[in-house]
Amino acid sequence: RTSYSPMLARNLLETQHQELVQDWQSWRISNFDYLMRLNTLAGRSHNDLTQYPVMPWVLKDFRSPSLDLNNRNSFRDLSKPVGALMPERAAKF
């Protein structure tokens, strides 16, 4: 088993994260691949379904018979946290 000092482990993790971000920003990997790899870097396990994967909640329309990805109303307002999407809850934020 390999043991790393905390500083070396942190530097390695930061380097891996920077490479991942560069791959995503340059379109070498998809959004899905970026999020899956980010979850892995965060230490989430495929074996524990209570913590994996973490994906952003982006859809708002769950009632239409088909989802129109060209319709802006199909997506939630990403400028607000999930808890502030409803007007009565937004007043608390």
C-alpha positions as CSV (number, residue, x, y, z in Angstrom):
1,R,0.0,0.0,0.0
2,T,1.3,3.4,-0.9
3,S,1.2,6.1,1.7
4,Y,1.4,9.8,0.7
5,S,1.9,12.8,2.9
6,P,-1.2,15.0,3.2
7,M,0.5,17.8,1.3
8,L,1.6,15.5,-1.6
9,A,-1.9,13.9,-1.7
10,R,-3.5,17.4,-1.8
11,N,-1.2,18.5,-4.6
12,L,-1.9,15.3,-6.6
13,L,-5.7,15.8,-6.2
14,E,-5.4,19.5,-7.3
15,T,-3.4,18.5,-10.3
16,Q,-5.9,15.8,-11.3
17,H,-8.7,18.3,-10.8
18,Q,-7.0,21.0,-12.9
19,E,-6.4,18.4,-15.7
20,L,-10.0,17.4,-15.5
21,V,-11.2,21.0,-15.8
22,Q,-8.9,21.6,-18.8
23,D,-10.3,18.5,-20.5
24,W,-13.8,19.6,-19.9
25,Q,-13.2,23.3,-20.9
26,S,-11.5,22.2,-24.2
27,W,-14.4,19.8,-25.0
28,R,-12.2,16.7,-24.8
29,I,-14.8,15.2,-22.4
30,S,-18.6,15.6,-22.1
31,N,-20.5,17.3,-19.2
32,F,-21.5,13.8,-18.0
33,D,-18.0,12.5,-18.1
34,Y,-16.8,15.6,-16.2
35,L,-19.4,15.1,-13.5
36,M,-18.7,11.4,-13.1
37,R,-14.9,12.0,-12.8
38,L,-15.5,14.9,-10.4
39,N,-17.5,12.6,-8.2
40,T,-14.7,10.1,-8.3
41,L,-12.1,12.7,-7.3
42,A,-14.4,13.8,-4.5
43,G,-14.1,10.2,-3.1
44,R,-17.7,9.1,-3.8
45,S,-18.0,5.4,-4.3
46,H,-19.9,3.4,-7.0
47,N,-20.6,0.9,-4.3
48,D,-22.6,3.3,-2.1
49,L,-25.8,4.4,-3.8
50,T,-26.6,7.0,-1.1
51,Q,-23.6,9.1,-2.1
52,Y,-23.0,8.4,-5.8
53,P,-23.4,10.1,-8.2
54,V,-24.1,13.7,-7.4
55,M,-25.6,15.4,-10.5
56,P,-27.0,18.9,-10.8
57,W,-30.8,19.3,-10.9
58,V,-31.4,21.1,-14.1
59,L,-34.9,20.1,-15.3
60,K,-38.1,21.8,-14.3
61,D,-40.7,20.1,-16.6
62,F,-41.6,16.7,-15.3
63,R,-45.2,16.7,-16.5
64,S,-45.0,17.0,-20.3
65,P,-45.4,13.7,-22.3
66,S,-42.1,14.6,-24.0
67,L,-39.2,16.8,-23.0
68,D,-38.4,19.7,-25.3
69,L,-34.7,20.5,-24.8
70,N,-35.0,23.6,-27.0
71,N,-37.6,25.1,-24.7
72,R,-36.0,27.3,-21.9
73,N,-39.1,26.6,-19.7
74,S,-38.0,22.9,-19.5
75,F,-35.1,23.9,-17.3
76,R,-34.9,25.4,-13.8
77,D,-33.5,28.8,-13.0
78,L,-29.8,28.0,-12.3
79,S,-29.2,31.4,-10.8
80,K,-31.1,30.3,-7.6
81,P,-30.4,27.4,-5.2
82,V,-32.8,24.6,-5.4
83,G,-34.4,25.6,-2.1
84,A,-35.3,29.0,-3.4
85,L,-37.1,28.0,-6.6
86,M,-40.6,28.4,-5.1
87,P,-41.6,32.0,-4.3
88,E,-42.6,31.1,-0.7
89,R,-39.3,29.4,-0.1
90,A,-37.3,32.2,-1.9
91,A,-38.4,34.7,0.7
92,K,-36.4,32.8,3.3
93,F,-33.1,33.1,1.3
